[in-house]
Amino acid sequence: MEDLREKRIWLTGGTGFLGRAVVAELQRQQFKNILVTAHEEVDVSDVEQIRRFLADEHPQAVVHLAAVVGGIGANRERPAEFFYENMMMGTQLLHESYKSGVEKFVTIGTVCAYPKFVPIPFKEENLWDGYPEETNAPYGLAKKMLLVQGQAYRQQYGFNSIYLLPVNLYGPGDNFDPASSHVIPALIKKCLEAVESGSETVEVWGDGSPTREFLYVEDAARGIVAALRYYNGAEPVNLGSGMEISTRALIELIAEHTGFTGKLIWDTTKPNGQPRRCLDISRAEREFGFRATTDFREGLKHTIDWYKTRV
């Protein structure tokens, strides 16, 4: 299989949480020509900016990491924005990449594309078995349409477009802004602030029953780079760790690691989100040899220690 390490690789969203980890992994694997852009440099919802960058820089592969993302609260407050921005970024970028002669396109999808109710563990063939969980359906469906587009362009034009489905990510460098953060950084921030202020309670959304799977960001980066180098198939591929933990067990673990010993207040008026999440990760290992290696407790400790140095 052709070695892509000499090719010009464009990473949209390359300065974000996942993007920085992917850049580091590309460098570790001795990729020579990495083109990294942030929203301020190239707005990939603007087709003219996409065309200009493709014409000026001539990337041979594109890894589309840029996205408008957030937790349950942000998804509920900004569904139209999450749908439109993610749809326009992805569909225009893929189309213009095909037109400009890009050799390979990697779309980073989302676990939110899966139906709300699906057998555990989620298998890629279950992706179309129902409607996504309502609070993040606009985001999940916008990203899911990029799978349809990539497969259509492969069928009609022979365009090498692949699609990856990472589960919830966490790790050092994550977004800790309470207005848009996901569950792990949000809970870490709440617990540490409670310890700092001496508060005896921490409020948590839902009832603690939903389960989630988490993938350490450096593992995710390894998986993405492995797929970039070695996977050229039409079928979507899950990227996960294969673990499953309830929200209740998660917050108890975070409380333990942050030193919070007070009471957890469950706000059951707030949504739980998808009832369960756990991926079948066998296709990634079979197709391009990827398996996550970071122990969850260890990854959580690294994340908390990193955040402590920044507050």
C-alpha positions in Angstrom: 0.0 0.0 0.0 1.3 3.5 -0.9 3.1 5.3 1.9 1.4 8.6 2.5 4.2 10.1 4.6 5.7 12.0 1.7 2.3 13.4 0.7 0.8 16.8 1.5 -1.8 16.2 4.2 -4.3 18.9 5.1 -5.9 18.8 8.5 -9.0 21.0 8.9 -9.5 21.9 12.6 -5.8 20.9 13.1 -5.4 23.3 16.1 -8.3 21.9 18.1 -8.3 19.3 20.8 -8.3 16.3 18.5 -6.4 18.1 15.8 -3.3 18.8 18.0 -3.1 15.1 18.9 -3.4 14.0 15.3 -0.6 16.5 14.3 1.6 15.1 17.0 0.9 11.5 15.9 1.7 12.4 12.2 4.9 14.0 13.3 5.8 10.9 15.4 5.2 8.8 12.3 7.5 11.1 10.3 4.9 12.6 7.9 6.9 15.3 6.1 4.2 17.8 4.8 1.4 18.5 7.3 -0.8 21.5 6.4 -2.7 22.6 9.5 -5.5 25.3 9.4 -7.7 26.8 12.0 -11.1 28.5 11.4 -9.4 31.9 11.5 -7.1 30.9 8.6 -9.5 28.9 6.4 -13.3 28.9 7.1 -14.3 25.6 5.6 -18.0 26.7 5.6 -16.9 29.2 2.9 -16.5 27.5 -0.4 -14.3 30.2 -1.9 -11.8 29.9 1.0 -11.8 26.1 0.4 -11.1 26.6 -3.3 -8.4 29.1 -2.7 -6.5 26.9 -0.2 -6.8 23.8 -2.4 -5.5 25.8 -5.4 -2.6 27.3 -3.5 -1.5 24.4 -1.4 -2.4 21.3 -3.5 -3.0 18.8 -0.6 -3.0 15.2 -1.7 -5.0 14.0 1.3 -7.5 15.7 3.6 -8.4 14.8 7.2 -11.6 16.7 8.0 -11.5 17.3 11.8 -13.2 20.7 12.0 -16.6 20.6 13.6 -19.0 22.7 15.6 -19.5 20.5 18.7 -20.7 20.6 22.3 -22.4 18.6 25.1 -26.1 18.0 25.6 -26.8 21.6 26.6 -25.1 23.1 23.6 -26.9 20.6 21.3 -30.3 21.6 22.7 -29.6 25.3 22.5 -28.1 25.5 19.0 -29.5 22.6 16.9 -29.8 24.6 13.7 -26.3 26.0 14.0 -24.9 22.5 14.7 -26.7 21.1 11.7 -25.9 23.8 9.2 -22.3 24.5 10.0 -21.3 20.8 10.1 -23.2 20.0 7.0 -21.9 22.9 5.0 -18.3 22.4 6.1 -18.2 18.7 5.3 -20.2 18.6 2.1 -18.4 21.5 0.4 -15.0 20.4 1.5 -15.5 16.9 0.2 -16.9 18.1 -3.1 -14.1 20.6 -3.7 -11.5 18.1 -2.6 -12.8 15.6 -5.3 -12.8 18.4 -7.9 -9.2 19.5 -7.1 -7.8 16.0 -7.4 -7.3 15.1 -3.7 -6.3 11.5 -3.6 -7.8 10.5 -0.2 -10.4 12.1 2.1 -10.9 11.1 5.7 -14.1 12.2 7.4 -14.3 12.2 11.1 -17.9 11.3 11.9 -19.5 10.9 15.4 -21.0 8.3 17.6 -24.1 10.6 17.7 -24.9 9.3 14.2 -26.1 6.0 15.7 -29.8 5.4 16.5 -31.0 6.1 20.0 -31.8 2.5 20.5 -29.4 -0.1 19.1 -28.0 -3.4 20.4 -24.8 -3.2 22.5 -22.1 -3.1 21.3 -22.9 -0.7 18.4 -21.9 -2.4 15.1 -21.3 -0.3 12.0 -24.1 -2.2 10.2 -26.6 -0.9 12.8 -26.0 2.7 11.8 -29.3 3.0 9.8 -31.5 1.1 12.1 -33.3 4.1 13.6 -33.3 7.8 14.4 -30.5 9.3 16.6 -31.1 10.5 20.2 -33.2 13.6 19.9 -30.9 16.1 21.7 -28.0 15.6 19.3 -29.8 14.3 16.2 -29.2 17.5 14.1 -25.5 17.3 14.7 -25.4 13.5 14.3 -27.4 13.5 11.1 -25.4 16.3 9.5 -22.2 14.3 10.1 -23.9 11.1 8.9 -24.8 12.6 5.6 -21.0 12.9 4.9 -20.9 9.1 5.0 -23.6 9.0 2.3 -21.7 11.7 0.3 -18.4 9.9 0.5 -19.9 6.5 -0.5 -21.7 8.2 -3.4 -18.5 9.9 -4.7 -16.7 6.6 -4.4 -19.4 4.8 -6.4 -19.7 7.4 -9.2 -16.2 8.9 -9.3 -13.9 6.4 -7.7 -13.0 8.9 -5.0 -11.2 7.4 -2.0 -13.3 8.7 0.8 -13.3 6.9 4.2 -15.5 7.5 7.2 -14.5 7.0 10.9 -16.9 7.0 13.9 -15.1 8.0 17.1 -16.8 7.6 20.4 -16.6 10.4 23.1 -13.1 11.7 23.5 -11.3 12.9 26.5 -7.7 13.8 27.6 -5.3 16.7 28.2 -6.2 19.8 26.1 -9.9 19.1 26.2 -12.5 21.9 26.2 -13.4 22.9 29.8 -15.8 25.7 28.9 -19.1 24.8 30.8 -21.2 26.3 27.9 -19.9 23.8 25.4 -17.8 21.1 27.1 -18.6 17.4 27.1 -19.3 15.3 30.1 -15.8 14.5 31.4 -14.3 18.0 31.4 -17.6 19.4 32.7 -17.6 17.1 35.7 -13.9 17.5 36.4 -14.4 21.3 36.4 -17.5 21.1 38.7 -15.7 18.8 41.2 -12.5 20.8 41.4 -14.4 24.1 41.8 -16.4 22.5 44.6 -13.2 21.4 46.3 -11.7 24.8 45.9 -14.8 26.6 47.2 -15.6 24.1 50.0 -19.0 23.4 48.5 -20.6 20.2 49.9 -22.6 19.4 46.7 -22.2 19.0 43.0 -25.2 19.0 40.6 -25.2 16.4 37.8 -27.6 16.2 34.9 -30.0 13.2 34.6 -30.3 10.2 36.8 -26.9 8.5 36.4 -28.2 5.5 34.5 -26.9 6.2 30.9 -23.7 4.5 29.9 -20.9 5.9 27.8 -17.7 4.8 26.2 -14.6 7.0 26.2 -11.5 7.1 24.0 -8.3 8.8 25.1 -7.4 11.5 22.6 -4.0 10.1 21.8 -5.5 6.7 21.1 -8.0 8.4 18.8 -5.1 10.1 17.0 -3.4 6.8 16.5 -6.5 5.3 15.1 -7.1 8.2 12.6 -3.5 8.1 11.4 -3.7 4.3 11.0 -6.9 4.6 8.9 -5.3 7.4 6.8 -2.3 5.2 6.0 -3.9 1.7 5.7 -7.7 1.8 5.2 -9.3 2.4 1.8 -12.7 0.8 2.3 -16.2 2.2 1.6 -17.7 1.0 5.0 -17.6 3.2 8.1 -15.4 2.2 11.0 -15.9 2.6 14.7 -13.0 4.1 16.8 -13.4 3.3 20.4 -12.0 1.6 23.5 -14.6 -1.1 24.0 -15.3 0.0 27.6 -18.7 1.0 29.0 -19.3 3.0 32.2 -22.5 4.5 33.7 -22.7 8.3 34.3 -23.1 7.5 38.0 -19.9 5.4 38.1 -18.1 8.1 36.1 -18.8 11.0 38.4 -17.9 8.8 41.4 -14.6 8.1 39.8 -14.0 11.7 39.0 -14.9 12.7 42.5 -12.4 10.2 43.8 -9.6 11.5 41.6 -10.4 15.2 42.3 -10.8 14.8 46.0 -14.5 15.8 46.1 -16.1 14.0 49.1 -19.5 15.8 49.2 -22.9 14.9 47.9 -24.0 14.5 44.3 -27.3 16.1 43.4 -29.0 14.5 40.4 -31.2 16.9 38.4 -33.6 14.5 36.8 -35.4 17.4 35.0 -32.4 17.5 32.7 -32.0 15.0 29.8 -30.0 11.8 30.1 -29.1 11.7 26.4 -28.7 8.4 24.7 -29.4 5.5 27.1 -26.3 3.4 26.3 -23.1 3.8 24.2 -20.5 1.1 23.6 -19.0 0.3 20.3 -18.0 -2.9 18.5 -14.3 -2.1 17.8 -13.4 -5.3 15.8 -13.5 -3.7 12.3 -10.8 -1.2 13.1 -8.5 -3.8 14.5 -9.2 -6.1 11.6 -8.9 -3.5 8.8 -6.0 -1.4 10.0 -4.7 -2.9 13.3 -6.0 -0.3 15.7 -6.8 -1.0 19.3 -6.9 1.5 22.2 -4.2 1.0 24.8 -4.8 3.7 27.5 -6.4 2.5 30.7 -9.4 4.7 31.5 -8.4 5.4 35.1 -4.9 6.4 34.0 -6.2 8.6 31.2 -8.6 10.3 33.6 -5.8 11.0 36.0 -3.7 12.6 33.2 -6.6 14.7 32.2 -7.3 16.0 35.7 -3.6 16.6 36.4 -3.3 18.6 33.1 -6.3 20.7 34.0 -5.0 21.4 37.5 -1.9 23.0 36.0 -4.1 25.5 34.1 -6.4 26.8 36.8 
